[in-house]
Amino acid sequence: MRWIFYAVAFLLAAGAAGAGAVLWVFHAYGRGLPDYRQLADHQPPVTTRVHGGDGRLLAEYATERRIFVPVGAIPKRVSRAFLAAEDSGFHGHSGVDFVSLAGAALANIRNYGSGRRPRGASTITQQVAKNFLLTNEVSIERKIKEAILAFRIERALTKDRILELYLNEIYLGFGSYGVAAAALNYFDKPLDELTVAEAAYLAALPKAPNNYHPTRRRAAALARRNWVVGRMAETGAISPAEAEAARASPLEIRPRLAAEFVEAPFFAEEVRRELMARFGERGLYGGGLSVRATVDPRLQRIADRALRDGLARYDRKHGWRGPAGSIAPEAGWEGRLAAFGRPPGLPADWRVALTLEVGRAGAGIGFADGGRGTVPLEEMRWARPWREGQRLGPKLESAAGALAPGDVVFVEPAPEAEADAADGAGAGAAAAEGAAPEGPGRWALRQIPDVGGALVALDPHTGRVLAMSGGWDFALSEFNRATQARRQPGSAFKPFVYMAALDSGYTPATRILDAPFVIDQGPGLGKWKPANYTRKFHGPSTMRLGIEKSRNLMTVRLARTVGMERVAEYARRFGVVEEMAPRLAMSLGAGETTLLDLTAAYAMLVNGGGRIVPTTIDRIQDRDGRVVFRHDDRPCEGCAAALAPGAPVPPVPRVPDRRERVADAASAYQMVRMLEGVVRRGTGRRIAELARPLAGKTGTSNDAFDAWFVGFSPDLAAGVWVGFDAPRTLGPRESGSSVAVPIFKAFMADALADSPRVPFRAPPGVLHVRIDAATGAPARPGDRNVIVEAFKPGTQPTRESRILDGAPAAPPPPGAPARPVAASSGGLY
């Protein structure tokens, strides 16, 4: 009995000492630990996703690519795979699995001194404690803290919340944080479409994703996946038959396809800038925003193609600037050409080639893969030597006039080669597949344009930007010329001078004197003498003719009559120039604006004078699905009403038009009809070949530094700008008509190909009167030059009309300070 008493006393003492030691450990290591209660409201960084108009992804922004999925939405197959692999007793322990811990301790004792990494026995709760609250340090101290936090977390959170945090936080390789992102990045699938084998592979990754890489360490990856499959069968998550089928299935990785994304890098960057301004860096890269952008992928593809083709066409018209480099065409040139690489901005169907020999009729070229081809003289006749001022050297009579052996050049399959590509034997097919062409493939000489340009298209009724192309290639230059380049619009500004006049009581039939105009600018400033582009004068002409033929002298006289203060007010109303100096040169487009602002201003003409704000974003939702921004915030009663089965269809809800009026609707319609005349008979008449209701205006700044065309159909507005980033001339005889109009025409031809021909809509009360196009007087029987003009009631023309000669409409108030009426930077056409 004495010995029993001693034994019991010893055990009690040892137990008390052990309990004291445990209490001391908890006290010593439990002090100063992070607050585990924050996990109840923890919101991990989540990827912001931007979707295009058709629902496809436009861009993703994240520091950790994560898609947060509530535990209730995670398929049981996926969660059970992770539980089987990481913590099969998850639902039975209170934070620490002592059985697994004892087994790991024995294994580590056996492996002591072997150099092996110590085996862990961390539960999922412990991993949550480590990932969220501790570091990855391998030490006894960290394991003790991890256990203490695990006990505390289990008391504070439910098992489902702990599992939700774990499955959305863990890193699984391939830049994937959480199981949902991993499912997309490895298999291009949502979670609910994963097979048993795929779920098991994801569950094999948490320990060390790089050790089970699906291609570099395929054998280890398969072995680990099959082990997880076995664990799933042992725990009853799957049946033996399902386990056998999963083990037999191959490990197939299907990365996300580029085709899933809308290709619109300039547009995506504009969206990113706006999101950054609204939500800051943290909100953008970790806020989990869901953004619906306004981009129309079809129109974006058309815009990119039209702009690129137009820039290349202009560039070839102005000659050859020389090869991209030089490599000696001696043995081993293929390797040196491969090392040259593909420069940024090179289109996908262009190839880098080395000139091997040059003759009169063409040049022989070679590719890095050993393929050969020829560039016939007819495919390089455009390559006349470039001269300063965008001028051309002598005509090319021989290929040697452009190329020499050793020149590194860019080539594109010639039209004949593209036709041969149908059976895979031509050079076009070889270019597409990256293989050497069979036989002497025919290629065309190309060069990356050094001229810049932009094209933007938007909905004129809402301001939704449907397409935006800010240059030749985003990889070559991220500078967005549609929104960031401020340039002089030239004659593209004139419609707003005429709008000020129309709202002041003048009509499209008002006659204005087209004659020399001279203003003394003051002592030492000389005389300002604007001139028409043609350097000719036409006497009294109607306002319509002034805009159709883009006559500077008529515009200056009209601006002086209306008053430049009023013109400046209209420039501000339409958002073209916010603060414009009231000087006559500004009436010819001497101010600066962006392509997007000018296109939006034209859109306000065709929509009847209602203010719109251009936007690239329709709607933004936060990570919980709440709408935090909507561009169209008009109330719509009945829009969200559910329709009961068999119930009659209710009438279409009426949405109020709350747009601010920037101009009279009748005046805006008159301006639209005048701009339609620009397309039919004026400087934009090349577009008339499309035989559609289209209107717009060309613009060319002094010395042809900028070329513009901005126009619209009844339901689509588009603008084009072309110029050099460092302003210099586009060349002799170049203008908006020759440079920008072809791009606009190509865009509208494809954009409207499947659209009905809708005429421009007239507001109520407008009168349509037949007049003589030359004089503006009412048409008489037998007149040939007759057009139908729009007039406001009571403004119809008579046989007698006043001619505006440029005299100010009213003198300045007594005592008002004198102001300059011209600036030295005028003379734009």
C-alpha angles and dihedrals in degrees: 000000000000091000091047089051090050091049093049091046091049092049091048091049092046091047091049090048091048092048089047090050091050090048090049091049091049090047095044098044098029094064116098096009117150117273104267092192090076088074090073089070099026116142112189120211108277130195117261108226125200118200128197127229092276094050096256119129117269098180145337125217123194146131087209113026100227135151110199114221122183113240091245090061096048109099115246089234090063098043092046091052091057093044091051092050100039112021119001091174094051095123093047106049130071097230103303126059102215094188092056090042092055091048091050091049092053091047092051090050090053091047095046110133094013093104092239120141109260113261115243131211099195117158121219088259090055091049089052089051091050097044096046105029110019141038133258093253112142104226143117090245092057091048091052092050089046092054093047091051091045091058091048094047092051089056094048103040137043121246090248092055092049091050091046091054092048098048093047097044108045120103112234103177130255088078089295122147111186131004097278094057090044092053090055097042097046103032106011089235138118116245095259092060097054117118123225090259093050093047089048092052092053089049089053093061109066096084096055119341094190092055090060100040108163095230109019094045101022098150093052090045092053092046093050092046092051090049089056089048089054092050090051089054092047092052093047096247090126136015123255090252092054090048092052092050092047093052090051095050117098122244102249120179117200111185117204112279122241087226088071090068128074107240103227109120098165090049092046091052090053089052091049091052092052093047090049091052092049103040107017127230095299094050093047100045099034108015097093093229120178109213127189108203125202097232117127105211094208093052090043091056090048092048093050092049095045093049095045093048091047094050092047091048092051092045094052090048089063101050146252120314095192139264125316093239146326132257125174107249094226132117113315095024090133092068093046090049090050089052089053087068130187114306119226115271096033109138117241094249095050120091135202112241139176121228106235103174136001129207137167094267098044148309134277115227137188135205132219091252091058097260121139135209145157135244106208119212093250089061092056104036088110089064097092113153114279116239131196112276093034091286127145133242125220122312117276111252097164136027087239088069089071109020140041132187110279096032115138107218141168120242137185127201109272116238092260091052091051089055091051091054091080091081095035094244099101134085091252091064090046091054093049092050096039092239131128113272116248110242126353098325116204116239136180123227114244140176133194107254118244091203119096130221146162140205127196130180128189144170105262093208099053107017092239108156106228100181136008127182112177102185148330095301134348090221089059096046130358091199106119107218091188094064109012104043113086109197140160111270096205113191091355085082094058097088089069091054088053091045090057088052095047091051088049093061103270121126137213087258094056109121121230127190113251102199139114114305124197130176126186104226095198140269112341095000100092126213126311112224113179116192140192119257090248092047087230132118125219105186122226110004135168121263088245092059090048092060096037093053093032095232112187098198093055091048093051092049091048092049091050091050095048093040127249091243088065092045090051089050091055091048087056095044092054093043095240097122119003098202112020122178110239094240126132093236087065090065087067093053102268091143123086130246141153128257092243093052093047093047090050089051091054089048089059088058095056095042090059101262100305117145116244130184113216111236137179093195128068100179142354124203125189124231090277094053097255114143108241098170134023122175094205102053097166116133115251115190111203097013093113097037114129116236113225117224110271094008118134115262109258121228118274108274115252112233115201120241104231097169116135114245112241095173141007111279092228092051091049090052091050089053091049091053091049091051088049085059089056088061095043101042110358142065093313097050093123086075091059088081088078089068093216134122098270132150137178148121137255123225133194124176127214114303089005094281091146132030120195143176120178121176148132151213117223091276107021130057122193136176133196129196127181127183145113119282089230097048115249135138122294088215140269116317092008118134143149088279095057100035111027102028095065090054093049090047093051091048096048093045092061098031093056097034094111097032125102119249101257116182122227110276118243119212119235117282099025114136123217111211131181110236140168105266093215101046104022090229122134110280118253129206110282096025111137105190095065129148133174110246131191120237137176113240111280096019098086112136125256131200091266118062137167120241117223110226098179100267112148113263092231134004119251117265117274112277094014112144117254115255131199114258098198140033131215092241097066132107098095120157 
